[in-house]
Amino acid sequence: MPPKRPKSAVSSAGSKKKDKGKKAPSPTPSENPGHPEDIFPMVLTSATQELFDCRADEDVTGDDPYRLLRKDDIIQDLKTRAAVSDFSPVKPIVLDYPEDDILLVYDRDFTYGQSFYLVLTPEAKDRILNPPEPETPEVVVLNEVYKTPEPKDWLSLGSEQEIAEESIKETREKMWYKLSRVRRKFGAPVSFSDRNTADAKDGYLECASYQDSRFSIKQMQRDCGMQAVPRFRSSSAQTQWKFLRNVFMQYTPREFNEDEKENILQSESLKNFCKAVTPRVILALQQEEIMNVFFDDWKALGTEAEGSDWSGKVSEGLMLYQAFTVQKYSKDKKISSMNWHPTIYGVIAIALTEKEEERLNETFAVKPSLILFYSFSDPANPQLLLECPDDILAFEFCPSDPNIIVGGCVNGQVVLWDISAHVTRLQGTQPSGKKPSVNTDTFDLDDNKENKTPVVRYCAVSALESSHKAPITDVQWLPQTFEVTRTGLPVENKYNISVQVVTCSPDCSLMFWDVRAPKLLSHSASDRKQNVDQKPQMSTYSVPDTFKHLDRTWKPLFKVSLPKINTSGEYAPLKFSFEHYTCNGKTGTNTEDAQEYDDSSKVNPDYSQLRAPSAKTLTPLEDVNTKLYIGTEDGEVVYTDWKLEKDDSGRLHSAKPLHCFSVNHCLVNTVQRSPFFKDIILTGPSPAGRWNFAIWKEGVMDGPIILSPNSECMYTAGCWSLSRPAVFFIGREDGSIEVWNLLEKTSEPAQVHAHITNAKITCMIPWTGSSKQHLLAVSDDLGMVRVFEIPRTLYIPSRSEKLSMGKYFELEEERLLDFLKRDEAWAKQRREAEELAKKTELDKPEKTLEENEGENKKVYNDHLTLEESILKGMGLLPANTQDT
């Protein structure tokens, strides 16, 4: 339903006065500027349009915009709906109208500011329905005598010389050919014979032209003309240029000077234009908030592919669904990390960091470091701001409680937030969430005094002296199925809650953190539930006490270093990935206490009440995988174990990695496991090549099982599909997205979406909104997030896709092992051949000095003899030499 008319229209219609002779009153020019006095622009709701059969673009169109309304019907509508009626502003005019029919005109182009206008007088109705015909002026033809124009004298400006130079002239004599017949064939009888039709074209023989390879003309000089052009500029667009052609153009921009710009900005016409279009802009914004104009109704039916074959009409590429950006926060910043909210629909959180060039040119001005929460319900404004002590490079929601967030700062500190007090705002159910009224006189998009975005301060930050010494580039929660001791030994997690965090940094270390207080938990399950129920309510802007026991005193549980395997030094990790699957197929151990906790408390756990139990009371888990893959800033993929070992003196130390694969010095920015195969890892850019990605299989230590061809542009991000085992997405430095489907093509991407953004892609996160809505969030280096809708062909798997991909990975593993065996056999053969050659050389007897001189003298004499024979054959030797 369209919004109500502005109050100015009501007041103007209500203040009309009757003219002489009981004429229908009309708005004065001062009250309704921009339209004649005898019409009244108005907005008709859909119910009114159906009642009077004047539905826009159906009953009335741009070609047939007129509709005569009965006066009695309008009066009856005024009696029935009273002030709710759309004709209430013109009630006195309708009652005093002298005729039975009133003209309503559909204004499709919004000439007078609204979609309809009512004609207030019979004279205006006749003028509109029967416009006067334009008078054709009489043409008086005078008897004029036509005179043939006399040609003017030719005035030469030098063009005939250019024409003469460009004209084609023959510069060599023509060749003459003489064709004759043998004399003896004159008068001879003619004999006809059959001819093969395959030897002729279209029934006749011809001498077809062909290129003679023995003759070629080398172009020495070419004359071509070109106008002077300004400096070359390269730009791009979302189009494919299939046919390349050379194009030259000459252009000069036309710009206003400063005085002209100032005059235009201060002109009355510009002010009147802004004042006239502001209601329409506000109306469009309100309609966009009420209804999504880009909503696909056909897809919402859910029958586009089930009922019939519509494969030719279903989109096969990524489609832009939503975009988020706010210049107030994202100016001169890039997006370093991004995550979808685990439980609230359409909410995404992004972390903004300063660009490297901005950080190098940093002044004393303090720029706030924030994590922004965006929602589909209001894409223009962030719903929540998380205050950070420094820029955040990585953050993650807690698997047990999505209101708990952990992040890693540029200065090496670990931060914790609790957003429990703002869940209602993110869900869109906040009672005071009424939108402020829009004032058309002082319309300001940046005015958010009535709807200010709340800022949440962090609950706890780690001690600076115990934190990383370099920026934290990756952070992950340990799963709910186990926890680790101070030696890295996996033990049972009694309450089935994620309580530990793993971070990595280029300072050559991984750190494990525990968010619980170190004291033993002595409360029973009923006490814990009571504490949760009796927890005091916080104000909107207060700091929760959830992690007060950790603030500025938080230290890591233990630290894992990464010494290099064959040389001195350590690896500098950027990303890591671990999988907590167990050898016997289980993912954890649920004790009776854990079951009791789950049954007794259905709310999110209260981390302020948790205490770390003694490691002696917990049962070790022998079947938990403690190995993880790490991507370094030097382009290495490292496979190591996080458990600490004891040396001969009894001190704990980190063991050397099990394997390291490295070829170049390009940093690894993606290390992600497949959601369908826990032992399959995607890395990019691959260390085996500068601009490609690789797929690894855990347990195969000889290299990647799949290695993509080299790309023209560097890969910057990658992620697996959440619904198809064979599909994954790769982001590039030029702002393009590659969609790979290993079941269709393995040497090239199945789809390439070129230049979806003009900047480097920094993060890619998939998300499943529903069974029929799969989205992909893509962030760039300019601080903008674009959400793309994944088409049906890319999120619905085939019947046996997972089984086929499992066999494919097994075949690739066998191919790699076979190649390595052959390579080893070839290397062995080369070594044996080299050893045999060396042995043969050693077995040869050494020649004396006299024998070597004799052989050299013989070679020299043979050379002189050959030289003399050649000179004799060419006649270059003197006569006496030839005689002798």
Secondary structure as UniProt FT lines:
FT   HELIX           7..14
FT   HELIX           20..22
FT   TURN            29..31
FT   TURN            33..34
FT   TURN            37..38
FT   STRAND          39..42
FT   HELIX           46..51
FT   TURN            52..53
FT   TURN            57..59
FT   STRAND          66..70
FT   HELIX           71..81
FT   HELIX           82..84
FT   TURN            86..87
FT   HELIX           88..90
FT   HELIX           91..95
FT   STRAND          101..106
FT   TURN            108..109
FT   TURN            111..112
FT   STRAND          116..119
FT   HELIX           122..129
FT   HELIX           159..166
FT   HELIX           183..185
FT   TURN            186..187
FT   HELIX           197..199
FT   TURN            202..203
FT   TURN            213..214
FT   HELIX           258..266
FT   HELIX           268..290
FT   TURN            293..294
FT   HELIX           297..301
FT   TURN            304..306
FT   TURN            311..313
FT   STRAND          319..324
FT   HELIX           327..330
FT   TURN            331..332
FT   STRAND          333..340
FT   TURN            345..346
FT   STRAND          347..354
FT   HELIX           356..360
FT   STRAND          369..375
FT   TURN            376..377
FT   TURN            379..380
FT   STRAND          384..388
FT   STRAND          392..397
FT   TURN            402..403
FT   STRAND          404..409
FT   TURN            410..411
FT   STRAND          414..418
FT   HELIX           420..422
FT   HELIX           423..427
FT   TURN            431..432
FT   TURN            441..442
FT   TURN            445..446
FT   TURN            450..451
FT   STRAND          455..456
FT   STRAND          460..462
FT   HELIX           464..466
FT   STRAND          474..477
FT   TURN            480..481
FT   STRAND          482..484
FT   TURN            486..487
FT   STRAND          490..492
FT   TURN            494..495
FT   STRAND          500..505
FT   TURN            506..508
FT   STRAND          509..514
FT   HELIX           525..533
FT   TURN            540..541
FT   TURN            546..553
FT   STRAND          558..561
FT   STRAND          573..578
FT   TURN            583..584
FT   HELIX           592..600
FT   HELIX           607..609
FT   HELIX           615..617
FT   TURN            622..623
FT   STRAND          627..632
FT   TURN            633..634
FT   STRAND          637..641
FT   STRAND          644..646
FT   TURN            648..649
FT   STRAND          652..654
FT   STRAND          659..661
FT   STRAND          670..673
FT   TURN            678..679
FT   STRAND          680..684
FT   TURN            687..688
FT   TURN            690..691
FT   STRAND          694..697
FT   TURN            698..699
FT   TURN            701..702
FT   STRAND          706..707
FT   STRAND          715..720
FT   TURN            725..726
FT   STRAND          727..732
FT   TURN            733..734
FT   STRAND          737..741
FT   TURN            742..744
FT   STRAND          751..753
FT   TURN            754..755
FT   STRAND          761..770
FT   TURN            771..772
FT   STRAND          773..780
FT   TURN            781..782
FT   STRAND          785..789
FT   HELIX           792..795
FT   TURN            799..800
FT   HELIX           801..843
FT   HELIX           849..874
FT   HELIX           879..883
//
